[in-house]
């Protein structure tokens, strides 16, 4: 005859994360399964339960241990009426965390090759030109991996290197060299397996491949991730920091606006970047978070966590300026600038922008050898077709130093914003002034600002001011730049 034992207390069945609690052994949340009374459903004491982390913690304090340690709770009937049992238990000291494992630096160095075969670097060349793309690749230690092959090129390795120079992880991702988009479908993608390339299986969409444990040949390695680009922090201890989600965005924004140090989390929840052992790298820093469209509220909550070690704020630059199409596409900050660089009418300018003639030397001095022409700065090229780009960068630099909150920025904007009538008055004034000048088409250098084609810059800027829906804050930035150009040209005329 078979008998069935009916226990008075059992482990609580899983009903979601709320039915799992903080373990007193390892202090990990949502890991302890508590014991409940089968008759009433009530919990036993908070420390009576079993940790789900059987190998790393193995905490298990059973009801029989609980009543053994609390004999005054006669025969398990009046346990609910007593609080004394809570004072009789001392949780064991959790074991020290295992040491962090690192990847050999030689692996990262060895991957910094095959520049012309790396699809992501091919895209950087398309955006910035060869020299600047190589500078960015060196700065961020972009490696090449043959794990995937697409259109004759290979995947990129985003090495995670911490402030001390330790290599913590290798994140491999396939990119389209023409669009710069991450490849998310198997079409046309090949993966290296069993010593040869074969088509990516149709039922396996490519994602990020974290190669660290395989490179170490140790599946039990304790690899703790860090921010992508974190190694740049130690060389500039007082520089402001800009945090974005994707590694691609960090690299491209560093090419567009290099003043802050651009680092990436590697995903909305990548690298567990809200864990203190990760974000303590930002201690004492000024930090601006640039979330993707639609993620601002969530990142504002994350900024509160970072503020325990640094001064963090969340940029609303995209939320305040992005059109509806960009919102639906979930753009990040780099997507907006890429959109400007790759505009059909701007692309030829990027490749073949005219260069300024070298200034002839005085007759009494020997003529120096002419330096090879340099490529125009990406922002200068973009601004020739869209002057609003300069203003967005100015806003970014302002946020990286002043840390204006969204409310404060909006209050100041409302106080000082130009009215549509005032904008049109400025447009009329500037158009009349520029009509008196003969605008050149050769590049113009005004301090740090390079204008590849002044004539087109002025015409496009005036057209922007004539738009019915132009924002007053944007208009003010355009007007200020046009006044700078006008003043420079007038001073040059007087000096001739």
Buried (B, 14 or more C-beta within 10 A) or exposed (E): EEEEEEEEBEBBEEEEEEEBBEBBBBEBEEBBBBBBBEEEEEBBBEBBBBBBBEEBBEBBBBBEEBBEEBEEBEEBEEBEEEEEBEEEBEEEEBEEEEEEBBBEBEBBEEBBEBBEBBBBBBBBBBBBBEEBBBBBBEBBBBBBBBBBBBBEBBBBBBBBBBBEEBBBBBBBBBBBBEEBEBBEEBEEBBBBEEEEBEEBEEEEEBEBBBBBBEBBEEEEBEBBBBBBBBBBBEEEEEBBBBBBBBBBBBBBBBBBBEBBBBBBBBEBEBBBBBEEEBBEBBEEBBBBBBBBBEBBEBBBEBBEBBEEBBBBBBBBBBBBBBEEEBEEEEBBBBBBBBBBBBBEEBBEBBEEBEBBEEEEEEEEEEEEEEEEEEBBBBBBBBBBBBBBBBBBBBBBBBBBEEBBEBEEBBEEBEEEBBEEEBBBEBBEBBBEBBEEBEBEEEBBEBEEBBBBBBBBBBBBBBEBBEEEEBBBBBBBBBBEBBBEBBEBBEEEEEEE
